[in-house]
């Protein structure tokens, strides 16, 4: 019995040592992978094809449209707005700011903003409400602005805007959203019969990215955006 017990202890020690080495290898592998994720060139290589899919229309082409459809996603922290009465914008701020300039340059354009409240825990403030407050801050004529505040996804953006505009959706509209989001958004609007010209904004990539560009925090956000959009594009394509 003593020899059997000794054998058991030897086996346990051996297995323990093997598990310890395996755990160390996995730990080091994890650190290596985490380190590689910080190179911004990798996620930007995934984002670049999405962002380069549609060009920015030239100014002359803009004037041939009846309005601008703006997708939500730029406003943040409704609690901050409730506390301080200022509309907080995030990284996609160009979704909000660029249409303001277009409206001033082209008085014939109307604006339709589409964005509800997609948060898991409701705050009682939709993106459409924040958009209205933002456009008021910018001194825009709200008579030219229509708000859609029930949508929570890109697909719902398209369907609810189409319902809102009716036959007008078949007129030429500019569609403003982030460049990386555009390949998913355009087919959804086309599927419901809307005639849209992409006007991409909020670019996250340039012509190329140097391998010296390194930031784990920024890179992880880029990875999140790239993987989310490619997966969403694939799922929407299969379920459309």
C-alpha positions in Angstrom: 0.0 0.0 0.0 2.9 2.3 0.7 4.4 1.8 -2.7 1.0 2.3 -4.3 0.6 5.5 -2.4 4.0 6.7 -3.4 3.3 6.0 -7.0 0.1 8.0 -6.7 2.0 10.9 -5.2 4.6 10.7 -8.0 1.9 10.7 -10.7 0.2 13.7 -9.0 3.4 15.6 -8.9 4.2 14.8 -12.5 0.7 15.9 -13.6 1.0 19.0 -11.5 4.3 19.9 -13.1 2.8 19.3 -16.6 -0.2 21.4 -15.8 2.0 24.2 -14.4 4.1 24.2 -17.6 1.0 24.1 -19.8 -0.5 27.0 -17.8 2.7 29.0 -18.2 2.8 28.4 -22.0 -0.8 29.5 -22.3 -0.1 32.6 -20.2 2.8 33.6 -22.4 0.8 32.8 -25.5 -2.0 35.0 -24.2 0.5 37.9 -23.6 1.9 37.5 -27.1 -1.5 37.6 -28.7 -2.6 40.6 -26.6 0.6 42.4 -27.6 0.0 41.7 -31.3 -3.6 43.1 -31.0 -2.1 46.5 -30.2 -0.7 47.0 -33.7 -3.3 49.3 -35.3 -2.3 48.1 -38.8 -4.1 44.8 -38.3 -7.7 46.0 -37.5 -7.3 48.9 -39.9 -6.6 46.4 -42.7 -10.0 44.9 -41.9 -11.8 48.3 -41.8 -10.2 49.7 -44.9 -12.2 47.7 -47.4 -15.4 48.7 -45.7 -14.5 52.3 -45.6 -13.3 52.5 -49.2 -16.5 50.8 -50.6 -18.2 54.1 -51.4 -16.7 57.4 -52.3 -17.7 60.8 -50.9 -20.1 62.5 -53.4 -18.8 65.7 -55.0 -20.5 69.0 -54.1 -22.3 69.2 -57.4 -23.9 65.8 -56.9 -25.1 66.8 -53.4 -27.2 69.5 -54.9 -29.2 67.0 -57.0 -30.7 65.4 -53.9 -33.9 66.3 -52.0 -32.5 65.6 -48.5 -30.2 63.8 -46.1 -31.0 60.7 -44.1 -28.8 60.6 -41.0 -28.3 57.4 -39.0 -27.9 57.6 -35.2 -24.8 56.4 -33.4 -23.0 59.7 -32.7 -24.7 60.8 -29.5 -23.6 59.4 -26.1 -24.4 59.5 -22.4 -28.0 60.7 -22.3 -27.6 61.0 -18.5 -25.0 63.8 -19.2 -27.6 65.6 -21.4 -30.2 65.3 -18.7 -27.9 66.7 -16.1 -26.2 69.5 -18.1 -28.5 70.1 -21.1 -25.6 69.7 -23.6 -25.6 67.0 -26.2 -22.5 64.8 -25.9 -21.1 63.4 -29.1 -18.7 60.5 -29.5 -16.2 59.3 -32.0 -18.8 59.3 -34.8 -19.6 63.1 -34.3 -19.3 63.7 -38.1 -22.6 61.9 -38.5 -24.2 64.9 -36.8 -21.9 67.8 -37.7 -21.5 67.2 -41.5 -25.2 67.3 -42.3 -25.5 70.7 -40.6 -23.0 72.1 -43.1 -24.8 70.4 -46.0 -28.1 71.9 -44.9 -26.6 75.4 -44.7 -24.9 75.1 -48.1 -28.0 73.6 -49.8 -31.3 75.2 -48.7 -33.4 72.8 -50.6 -32.3 69.8 -48.5 -34.5 68.3 -45.8 -33.1 66.1 -43.1 -34.4 62.9 -41.6 -32.7 61.6 -38.5 -33.2 58.0 -37.5 -32.2 56.7 -34.1 -34.1 55.3 -31.1 -32.8 53.9 -27.8 -30.8 50.7 -28.3 -29.5 50.4 -24.8 -30.3 47.4 -22.7 -31.4 49.6 -19.8 -33.7 52.3 -20.9 -32.8 55.9 -20.0 -35.9 57.6 -21.3 -34.0 59.6 -23.9 -33.8 58.5 -27.5 -31.1 59.5 -30.0 -33.8 61.4 -31.9 -34.4 63.5 -28.9 -30.7 64.2 -28.5 -30.5 65.0 -32.3 -33.3 67.5 -32.0 -31.5 69.2 -29.1 -28.3 69.2 -31.1 -29.9 70.7 -34.2 -31.5 73.4 -32.0 -28.1 74.2 -30.6 -26.8 74.6 -34.1 -29.5 77.0 -35.0 -31.1 74.8 -37.7 -34.6 75.3 -39.0 -36.5 72.4 -37.4 -39.2 72.8 -40.0 -36.7 71.0 -42.4 -36.0 68.2 -39.9 -38.0 65.0 -39.4 -37.1 62.7 -36.5 -37.6 59.0 -36.3 -37.1 57.7 -32.7 -38.2 54.1 -32.7 -35.4 52.2 -34.5 -32.8 50.2 -32.6 -30.9 48.6 -35.4 -29.7 49.4 -39.0 -32.5 47.3 -40.4 -35.1 49.1 -38.4 -33.5 52.5 -39.4 -34.3 51.6 -43.1 -37.8 50.2 -42.5 -39.0 53.0 -40.3 -37.6 55.7 -42.5 -39.2 54.1 -45.5 -42.5 54.0 -43.7 -42.1 57.7 -42.6 -41.2 59.0 -46.1 -43.6 56.8 -48.1 -43.3 57.6 -51.8 -40.7 60.3 -51.1 -38.2 57.6 -50.3 -38.0 56.9 -54.0 -36.6 60.4 -54.6 -32.8 60.9 -54.4 -31.6 61.1 -50.8 -28.1 61.3 -49.3 -27.4 58.6 -46.7 -25.0 59.8 -44.0 -23.4 57.3 -41.6 -19.9 56.1 -40.7 -17.8 54.9 -43.6 -17.3 51.5 -42.0 -21.1 51.1 -41.4 -22.1 52.1 -45.0 -21.7 48.7 -46.6 -24.3 47.3 -44.2 -26.6 50.3 -44.3 -27.0 50.9 -48.0 -28.4 47.4 -49.0 -31.0 47.8 -46.2 -32.3 51.0 -47.6 -32.3 49.7 -51.1 -34.2 46.6 -49.9 -37.1 48.8 -48.7 -37.2 50.8 -51.9 -35.3 53.9 -50.8 -33.1 55.7 -53.4 -30.0 56.6 -51.5 -26.5 57.9 -52.4 -23.9 57.0 -49.7 -22.2 60.0 -48.1 -19.6 58.2 -45.8 -18.2 60.1 -42.8 -16.3 59.2 -39.6 -13.3 57.5 -41.4 -11.0 55.5 -39.1 -8.4 54.6 -41.6 -6.0 56.3 -44.0 -4.4 55.1 -47.2 -2.1 52.8 -45.1 -1.0 52.3 -41.5 2.6 52.2 -40.3 3.5 49.3 -38.1 4.9 51.8 -35.6 1.4 52.9 -34.8 0.8 51.0 -31.6 -1.9 51.5 -28.9 -3.6 48.6 -27.3 -6.6 50.7 -26.2 -7.2 52.3 -29.6 -6.5 49.1 -31.4 -9.0 47.1 -29.4 -11.7 49.6 -30.2 -10.8 49.2 -33.9 -10.9 45.4 -33.6 -14.4 45.7 -32.0 -15.7 47.9 -34.8 -14.2 45.8 -37.6 -15.4 42.4 -36.3 -18.8 43.8 -35.5 -19.3 45.3 -38.9 -18.0 42.3 -40.9 -20.2 39.9 -38.8 -23.2 42.3 -39.1 -22.7 42.6 -42.9 -22.6 38.8 -43.2 -25.7 38.2 -41.1 -27.7 40.9 -42.8 -26.8 39.5 -46.2 -28.0 36.0 -45.2 -31.2 37.2 -43.6 -32.2 39.9 -46.1 
